[in-house]
Amino acid sequence: YRLNNLKDGPTGEYITDRLTEESIRYIESNRNDPFLLFLWHFGVHGPWGHKEEITRSYLNKKDTRGKQNNPIMASMLKSIDESVGRVMDKLDELKLRDNTIVIFFSDNGGNTHSRIGPDELPPTNNFPLRGGKATIYEGGTREPLLVRWPGVVRPGSQCAEIISSIDFYPTILEMTGAKVKPGQILDGESIVPLLKQSGKLKRKAIFCHFPHNTPATGNIASTYVRCGNWKLIRFYHDGKAGEHRHELYDLTEDISETNNLTAMYPEKVKQLDALIDRHLKEIGALVPKPNPRYDPIARPAKQQPRTKKKNRPQRKNAR
């Protein structure tokens, strides 16, 4: 990677370490004033740059559950863990801990479709969740969220309420006492009541619109709605006659999304599908449309078998 606002460092400098150093410098420079630090790490992500010395320490370690066995991914995670620790330690050193809010989260689920390293192992496993990055299932859209808000969030407390990254902006406004600009429309909702354990969110449903076919993961263009324990997925034009196909899950009982309940609860499907229609109309979303000129009989798709890639040296650094 090359970041235009950063000067080249020494040969072999690891991008995770460099971003950590830049973040620490920023905190030190702004210690006497309110500041907002966004630290978006390139790990854990392709092109899978990692520190060889850390990776070697994981080569002979195995997950007894048989789920996480990629030493490169483990190495990258350790580097991220050390980075977060260094930032938190700097806040303590500068006595900023008690008046600094820290939010840690991910943008999508773990990658299970790539193959990395000499053994071509998938980077991670999202068990018991189904799917991974670039899929509409929980393995692709359910991520961790950690919030440290000294004096407000009780350490060790947990909340199962579903939220979205669109909630961060109104949440930070309320946390800091800032006001919404006149006429500004907020897509999300402040989660401060959840953090304070003083109330619930007002919205009754939340949506994920992913109108893209993703061959690498097998994902079909789709939209889902979460309402209470129910999750309905609409797969666009994926039925036998080109109609939309649906899958309905009770996530309280079936977090792995293995038991499609559409046949058992047709009225629930109809109700939730209507919510999807209304939401897409409200936001003016683009949705996939059939190609009237496409003839699958005249031009059938060609299926090519997966071929094993030649071993390629892993990138040891990234700038």
Buried (B, 14 or more C-beta within 10 A) or exposed (E): EEEEEEEEBEEEBBBBBBBBBBBBEBBEEEBEEEEEEEEEBBBBBEEBBBBEEBBEEBEEEEEEEEEBBBBBBBBBBBBBEBBBEBBBEBBEEBEBBEEBBBEEEEEBBBBBBBEBBEEEBBBBBBEEBBBBBBBBBBBBBBEEBEBBBEEEBEEEEEEEEBBBEEBBBBBBBBBEEEEEEEEEEEEBBBBBBBBEEEEEBEEEBBBBBBBEBBEEBEBBBBBBBBBEEBBBBBBBBBEEEEEBBBBBBBBEEBBBBEEEBBEEBEEBBEBBBEBBEEBBEEEEEEBBEEEEEEEEEEEEEEEEEEEEEEEEEBEEBBB
